[in-house]
Each structure stands twice: as structure tokens, then as C-alpha cells.
Amino acid sequence: MSEFDFNEHSHRRYNPLTNSWVLCSPHRTKRPWQGQQETADNESLPSYDPSCYLCPGNRRAQGDTNPEYQNTFIFTNDFAAVKSDQPQFLHKPDDKFSSLLMAEGVRGECKVMCFSPKHNITVAEMSKDAIIPVIKAWIEVYRNSFSIPYINHVQIFENKGAIMGCSNPHPHCQIWCTESIPEEPTKELISMTKYYEKNKSCLLCDYVLLETLKLQDKPRIVCENDSFVCVTPFWAIWPYETMIIAKSHVKSLIELDGEKQLNDLADIIRRITCRYDNVFKCSFPYSMGIHQAPVDENDHSHDSHLHLHFYPALLRSPTVKKFLVGYEMLAEPQRDLTPEQAAETLRKCSEIHYKQK
């Protein structure tokens, strides 16, 4: 029998951040595809759309009018998932049956942040200097959340592309500030704590050290600079999933050390999003989210390390996406393309956007 080959044979990979596993089936990249195909998102958009509720000077759904903003613009979501003006509620079970029907109220604030007044660009097409005001706005919202007593977590995320559920192509993200700390960040906080208790070191600090210095061939690194590294994590689920991780032990955006780290974060965000678009020469859809320390009163020195997740949906082409269904929903996540193969593809992509060539 031949030797085991990670590029040919099925195997499981462990995710220490969430204490979970993913099944890798690299040989399945050869299977034919006769399933659903999406419409390629290459529509030409105007720089200003009079019907867009995010463009400067336009009226939104609830009647408010946007200012003539020049870079970023933040407002309270007109259709917020959580609100501050509701009564508190916490169900305390008093027997085994009531423990099966637990619920708790969640107060919070939902904000929308426009990245640019231009309707027809994405982060992938923005310059590093244009991304810096976006990061500064993220920092401002995160810092201000400490002053709201019932807010304990800030989730910044961007859904790019219609197949990721984005309802408006105008470049923007959402910021949900909630009373509760959600499931995914909680998993990471627990895993980071356990890792520190066992090893007396930070899980993501050690992972960065492993990917950047311990492994000579750097098989999963896409790009890096002095302050951040972008990798296809060993345990990635989505075909071209990446993480941007701070090289130093930075717990949150407000701990970025001056203009250098701020510039480096803008730089690496621009570079990976540009590479994404260049994979299939299309506006590459993804969900991006920032994980950082909660804004509660607890000490997060050992359970938090600033990082960004990118979860892109495309698999084989601009029209074929990855589905998390069947086995993935009922057993565990599964992927075909290995993270190493994805990293190689992304490394080969230019950092000059295909529209600018």
C-alpha cells in the first residue's frame, strides 16, 4: 500500500480555536459538477445610485437622509436585529423540564458603516490609505462600547456579494454590539483559556510562530508584513478561507501600536481582498469578521488575540460555490481543496486588481 498523502487521502484536521474537527477529502476536487451554479457577480455599477439607501444624500427606508459623507459613515441599522429599548429577561429553570426551554433577552445596538461614498467599489479595489479611515472607525465604535453598561461584545463583520446574503452592493459592514457574548467567540475564548492554562502561552501567538518561523516552507502563508500574517489555517473549512492574525499579542483594535500597525492592517486587508478578486477575475464573495477581546469588565490577557476571519463561498469558479449541507450539517464540516493548495493558488494571484491591469 502507498504512503499516506495529505493531498490525496481523506483525513480529519483539528481546530484548536473552536475544539472541533473538519474532514478533508482532497481527491474529490476531480469530481464533475452538475449542480447549482450562481450568476457571476460582474455587474457594472455607477459611482452613485439614486436608489441606493447607502449613497450620500439619499433617503433611507425609514425616512432619514444620509449626509454628504466623504469617507466613512456610521448609522444605527434601520432594521436592527437587537435593540436597547426592551425589558430585561432571564429565564431561570427550576426543574429538568424548564431547563429544556431556556431563553434570555438580548439587548444591544446594530450599526451600519459605509466604507466609501462610491457605490461601485469594494475593499479589494480600495487603496491602503482609503482603508485606514475604515479601521479608525472600527476602533471608535469598539472603544465607545465600553461606556455602555450592558454591552459586552462587539462583532464587526462584512458580507460581500449577493450569494453571501448582502442586500446592497454599496461597500459597507455591520457592527452588532450585544449584551451576550455569541457562540463562536465564546468557543474561542474557552479554547484560548484552556491552551494558556496548559502551556502558559497564547494559542494564536504560538500558531503565528509555527506558521512564520518553525515551518521553513511556509505552506499556508498567503502574505505578511511586519505586524500581521495572512494564512489559510490548517483547520480551514471554506475552500479559500483565510485568517489575518496579529504577530504580536494584541488583544483588540484599540491596542494597535500607533500608525505602523494601523497601516500594516490596512495593507494586509487590501492585499488579501485583492488576491481574492484575482482568483477567478470576479468580485469574490465572502463573509469577514473581526474577533477580539469582549468589552466587558473581565481580564482578557490570556483568552483574546486580535484576528480576522475571511470565509469565501466560491469553490471552482465564479459560479460554483461551496455548500455546507448534508454531512456538514449532520456530522461535521468537510472540504475538498486542502488549505495548502488554496494558499498556493492565492499566493500566485497578483496584488494589482484585475480591473486595473
N, C-alpha and C positions, 0 to 999 in steps of 0.2 A: 504493500500500500504506500502511496506517495506521502510525503511530509505535509503537515498542516500548513495551509497558505491562507493568510488573512484576506487576501484579495480574491480568493476562490471559494473558500469553505465557510459554511454558516457558523456563527459564533455569537455569544452574548457579551455585551460590554456594560460595565458597572458605572453608574453616575454617582459619584460621592457627594455631589451637591444636593441631590434630592433623594438619595438612598433608593435608587431604582435601577432597572436594567433595560437595555434595548437589544433587540435581536437584529443582527446584521446578516444579510443574505446577498453577498456581492455577485454571485453567479446569476441573479435574477435581472441584472441590467441587460442581459441578452434577450429577454423575452419580448415578443412582439406586443404592440399596444393597439387595441381596437376599442378602447373605452372612450370616456368623455374627453373632449378637447375644448379648451377655453378659446375665446376670441383674443388674439394678440392685442395688447394694450399699447397701440402705437398711434392713437388718435392725435391729430394736431389741434392744439388748444390755443386760444387767444391769450395775450398777456393780461387782458381784463375781460371779464364776463359779466355783463349787466344783470344776469340772472343768478349769479353765484352769491350765496349768503355770507361768504367769507372775504370777498373782494372789498377793497377800500371804498367807503362811501355808500355801499349798498345796504338795503334794509334786510334784516334777518327775519326768520319765521315768526318771532313773537313781536315784531314791530320796532325793535331797537335798530339804530343806524350805526354802522361801523364808521370810525373816524378815518381820515385820510392818512393811515399809518404808512411809515416809510421802511420799517424793517420787521419787527415782531409786533404782534397784537394779541393780548390775552383777554378773554371774557368768560363769564360764567355760562356753562353749557345751557342752551335754551331747553334742552330735554335731558336734564341730568338724571343719572342712574341712582344717585344718592343725594339727599338734601339735608341741610342743617336744621330746618324748621319742622321737626317732627318730635313727638314724645319719645322718651327712652323706653326700651322694653327688653327685659331679660327673663326668659323662662327658666325657672329652677325646678328640675324634676324631683318629685318626692316618692316615686316608686319606679319599678322597672318598665312599666308601660309608658309613663310620661317621659321617660328617658329616650324612648324611641321617636318622640315627636318634639325634639328640642328646636328652639328658634331664638333669635336675638335680633333686636333692632340695630340698624347701622345708620349712623348719621355721617354726613360728610359734605364735600364740595366737589363738583366736577367742572373743570375748566377746559376751554379750547384755546390752543395757541397757534396762531398763524405764523409760519416761518418767514414769509415774504409777502409783499403786496402783489407779486407776479403770480398770476393764475396758472401759467404754463411751464413752471419748472418744478423739479423735485430736489431733494437734498443731494442726489447724485450729480446734479448739474450746478449746484451752488459752489462758490469758492470757499476756501477756508475762512477768509475774512467775513464772508456772509453768514457762516455757521456760528461764529463766535457770539454774536448777539443772541442766538437761539440758546446756547449753553448758559449765557449770563441770565437769560430769562428763566431757564430751568432752576438755576441757583436761587434766584429771588423768590420764586414760588416755594421751593423747598425750605428756605430759611424762614419765610413768613409763616409757614405751617407750624413751627414750634410755638408760636404765640396763640394758637387756637387750642384751648384746653382738651377738647375731645378728639382732636386729630392725632392719630398715632402712626399713620403710614401714608406715604406719597408715592403713587405709581404713575410714572411718566411713560407713555407709550405712543407709538405711531403705527397706524395701519396704512400701508401704501398699496394702492391698487384695488380695483373692484372685487377681485376674487378673494381678497383678504377682508372684505366687508366694509371697505372705505366708501362712504356715501357721497364724498365730494373730492374731486381731484386737486383742489387748491391745496398747496403744501401746508400741512398742519399736523399737530399732535394733540393728544388729550392728556389731562392730568387729573387723576382721581385721588382725592385726599380723603381717607376714610378713618372711622373710629376703630375698626378692626384691622388687624394685620392679615392680609389674604393668605390663601393656602400655599401658593408657590413660594413666596418669600419666606413663609414660616418654615417650610421644608428645608430651605437653605440655611436659615438661622439655626435650626436644630442640628443639622449636619455639620455646620461650621463649628458650633459649640462642642459637639462630641469629638470632632477632629482635634480641636485645640486641647481639650481635656486629656486626650490620649497622647498627643505628640508635642504639646506646648509650642505649637506654631500654627500659622494661618493656612488653611486649606488652599486658598487661591494664591497666596504668596508662594507656597510650595509648588503648586501647579505651574505657575509662571516660570519659576526656577527650572522645573523639569523641562518645559517646552522650549525655553530660550537658551539654556546653558547645558543641561545634563544630556540632552539628545543632540548629537552632533549634526545629524542630517535634517533636523527641524521639520519633520514630515507634515505637521499640521499648522505651521505658521503661514499665514497669508501675507501679512505685512506688519511692520512695527516701527516705532520711533523711540525716542529716549524715555518717554513716560508711559506708553501703552503698547500692548501687543494684541493683534487680532488673530485668533486661531479658529480652526474648525475643531471643536472639542472632541476628545477621544470618544465621548459618550453621546455625540450629537444624534438627534432623531430626524430632523428635517434634512433633505439632500444637501443643501448648501448652507446649513446652519453655521453661524459663527458667534464668537464671543469677543468683545473688546474688554480687556482686563487691565486695570492699573498695575504697573510694575512695582510701585511702592505701596505700602499698606495705607491706602486712602479709604476711609470708611464711607465717604459721601462726597457729593459735588462741592459742598462748602469747604472741604478740606483740600481742594486743589491748590497746589503751592504756587500762587501767583500766575503771571501771564504765560510762563513756559508750559505748565501742564494744561492750562486752558487752550493754548494754541495747539498743543500736541493732540488733545482730544478732538478738537475741530478737524485737525489734519487727518487723523485716522478714520473718523466718521466719513469724511469726504472720500477718502481712498477706497474704503470697502464698499460704500454705496455705488461709487463709480464703477468699480470692478463688477459688481452685481449686474448693472445695466449692460455691461460689455460681454457678459457670458453668452446671452442669446440676442444681443443687439435690440433690446426692448426695455421698456420701463419695468424693471424687475420687482414684482410684488413681494412684500414681507410684512411681518409684524416685528417691531423693535420695542424693547422695553429696558428701562434702567432699574437695576437692583442696587440698593444702597441701604444704609442704616435707617431703621424706623425713626420717627420723630417723637417718640415717647420719652420718658424720663430715665430709661434704663441705660446701663453702660453697654455699648456695643463694640467695645475694643476688639473682642475676640470672635464675634459672630458675623461681622459685616466687612465686606471688601468691595469697593466700587467696581461694577462691571455692567456691560450692556449685552443683551441677548438680541440676536437677529434670527428670526425664524422665517425664511423664504419658502414659498409654496412650490415653485417650479421644479420639475424633475428632469425632463428630457428635452424640452423645447419651450418656446414662449406659450404654447397652447396645451402642454401636458403637465398637470400639477400632481403633487403628492397628496394622497388621501389617507387620513387616519381613520380607518373604518375596520369592520370585521374583527380580525385578530387583534389589531391595535386597540380597539375599544374594549374587547372582551378578555384579552390576555395580557399583552404588553406591546409597546411600540416596536415597529420593525422598519428597517431601512435597507435599500439595495446598494446604492453607491456608498463606498466607505468614506469616512471623514478625510482620510489621506488622499483619496482620489479627488474628492471635492476641493481640497486645499490646492492640489496641483493644478486643477482647472482654473481656480481663482487667481493663483499666482501668475498664470500665463496671460491673464487679462490685463489690458492697459489701464493706466490711471488717467488717461485722457479720454473723456467721454466720446462715444462713437458719433454723436451728433456734431461734435466739434472737430472731427477729422476731415 
